[in-house]
Amino acid sequence: MRIAASRNTAGQRKGKVLAIVTSHDQLGGTGYRTGYWMPELAYPYLALMSAGYDVEVASPMGGRAPVDPYSDPGSPSSQPADALECTKLLAHEDHRRKLANTLQLSAIKREDYVAVWLVGGYGAALEFGGDMVIPEVVQALWNAGGVVGAIGHGTHGLLHVKTSDGNLLIAGRDVTGFSKAEDQAVEQAVGFSFLPSYIEDELRVRSARYQCSDPFQPFAVASEDGRLVTGQQMFSGDVFGKKFIDALEEARDATMIQGE
């Protein structure tokens, strides 16, 4: 499978991008509910649509994916900082339908997509690292020349992805994700240590060139080869989306030049 890029003419869409969200809705044994963090979906989703890409949403189990109530603008627990962007996403019937009926990840046609990004949230932290299908999907897209991204705890889904030469995708590449200090601050606020491991440690032990900004500040980084883009945490959806689209456009241009 190779990803084909075509020249964009008036009204022509540029290709489909897959967002992967979690199906996990329990925060360990804390009694709190969790899920995917909506701004980490909303910012890139809306930016991609405006840039000429179509977005589909999948999850390991398919169907309605759980939203972390602290990120849901319809929940009394919601944090208001990103509520407007989330409300924009939910204002459209087609977008709401995709969230209410996500595709089952194992059933998608991988060749249909030019890129994939892994949406974070603590549901992703507790599910993505042990899911067997996520690495297969991401690996297929990467090896076909696609762009791969992850935000926050979505980066757990990159831990076992390998390139065509058998090496770990993240090894030797610039990557970010929730810092250990940020995870520990959240656990302290909740009052429980609910994470089996910290994503910063997991990335470092796999030889990723881990980078981060100050705690809870927007930050995103692209790898030197340009096709792997990661965002640090829940406040990074906007900056991640911009870098992700830049990477997609560069990949499209490179493919077109090679085809001429």
Secondary structure, 3 states (H helix, E strand, C coil): CCCCCCCCCCCCCCCEEEEECCCCCECCCCCCECCECHHHHHHHHHHHHHCCCEEEEEECCCECCCECHHHCCCCCCCCHHHHHHHHHHHCCHHHHHHHHCEEEHHHCCHHHEEEEEECCCHHHHHHHHHCCHHHHHHHHHHHCCCEEEEEHHHHHHHCCCECCCCCECCCCCEECCCCHHHHHHHHHHHCCCCCCCCHHHHHHHCCCEECCCCCCCCCEEECCCCCEEEECCHHHHHHHHHHHHHHHHHHHHHHHHHHC
